[in-house]
Amino acid sequence: MLSFDADWSLMTPEIVLAAAALLIFTIDFMTGINGKKPFIGRLSIVALLATAALVLFWNGGNSGSIGDMFVVDPFSTAFKILILTGTAIVIGISMYYLDRHPDVYQGEFYSLLLFASLGAMLMVSSADLITLFIGLEILSISAYCMAGFKKYSKKSTEAAVKYVVLGGTASAFILYGMSFMYGLTGTTSLVEIGAQIGSLFDAYPFLVMMSLLFMLVGFGFKISVVPFHMWAPDVYEGAPTPVTSFLTVISKIAAFAIILRVFFTGFGGIYEEWGFIIAIVAAVTMIAGNLIALTQHNVKRLMAYSGIAQAGYLLVPIAAFVTLDMTVSVILFYAVAYMVMTLGAFAVITIVTESSGSEDILSFSGLYRRSPFLAIAMSAFLISLAGLPVSAGFTGKAWIFFQAISADMLWLAVIMIVTSIVSFFYYFGIIRQMFMKEPKEKEGQLRIPAGMSGIVTVTLIFTLGLGILPFLLINFFTTMQWMAF
């Protein structure tokens, strides 16, 4: 039961971030809507890093809840730090991108990114269906706006319209599934639903499965798994490149966090009824995502299908359940790896596509001769995404593979290995362009601004560091008890 004497200080990071987002929106309003405003970008990064520090030092050592609706525990703390640092990197990429696109209103863009992060933070701390849905919609509405931010671009407008229609449909499915559960239990608390789920399933198996499947369909749209992935390639291609990176990484990580919270806190008692369904979705997603990516020539569409396939890999630990803490550890490690290698790749993609004015894979031709640093860094990110050794992606996939074996899901582990081999072909297609093709005659040396160079360097260090010294993070994760409920 929520009471006014609850420990509201647990929400301090969220309150600070909301105030910062409103402040930035106000500063933008007072300084005019047009023009370049790099100081607002820098202020946004400071706000995100300050919020991350609050999450770590204010709430990091504590566990608690506000009426079982808003939970602070190691699980929420870890995901919040991921979300905030990832969004700060996205804003760093955005500052380079927006500097070349005067048609995008910069202040609004940055404040929407902060509001989207706020929604994601609320999602990962939610132990109640209502607060979860509020966080989800704050994130979704901000993302709808950002996808259509290039208002004079038909592709961007089309991306926003498709995203609104399909995202709204997904939200309707989630709400419909939640309504079944509320009707059966009379509560929206995941903790109370989890306490009743066993007896509830014995009495009303069809209605409980209907509720679960409707929510699974809605969340499936949000994380773009097959067969609910159709929106992703068009939206990712049409949206501004930094927004694509945000949707590919931050939005997806937050959605996986709420799937973990909902399915293991609310429906964990009937895991045997839905574990195999998740396994089938994971297998189909890995197969379809990787096979369709083979045919792509637009680098953003290729990354969209790559992201779909990566969502399949992230579903494997959920399907191959051993213990909750182990499942969360495996997913968190791969989420960290996925964030650094994907955002690093998007930083390079942004530089190359903005330089050439084309999003075709051919725009990477001869990149090694134009910028050896970018070519080598991009190769490391792609090798990590493919899951080759001495990279964060390899360690993450190896840990997922071993969990699948431990859970006696050898068939799923085999599909994971085979589809990873398939992914080598399209990732190496880009590497071949960079090292084995000549640049166009008019293209000279590629200039890299200090900010983008810093982002590529930091993500490269983490991508290789987590591959060379993975046990620094693995040993820490395996000692954690992640969820308070």
Secondary structure by P-SEA (a helix, b strand, c coil): ccccccccccaaaaaaaaaaaaaaaaaaaaaccccccaaaaaaaaaaaaaaaaaaacccccccccccccccccaaaaaaaaaaaaaaaaaaaaaaaaaaaccccccaaaaaaaaaaaaaaaaaaacccaaaaaaaaaaaaaaaaaaaacccccaaaaaaaaaaaaaaaaaaaaaaaaaaaaaaacccccaaaaaacaaaaaaccaaaaaaaaaaaaaaaaaaacccccccccaaaaaaccaaaaaaaacaaaaaaaaaaaaaaaacccccccccaaaaaaaaaaaaaaaaaaaaacccaaaaaaaaaaaaaaaaaccccccccaaaaaaaaaaaaaaaaaaaaaaaaaaaaaaaaacccccccccccccccaaaaaaaaaaaaaaacccccaaaaaaaaaaaaaaaacaaaaaaaaaaaaaaaaaaaaaaaaaaccccccccccbbbbcaaaaaaaaaaaaaaaaaaacccaaaaaaaacccccc
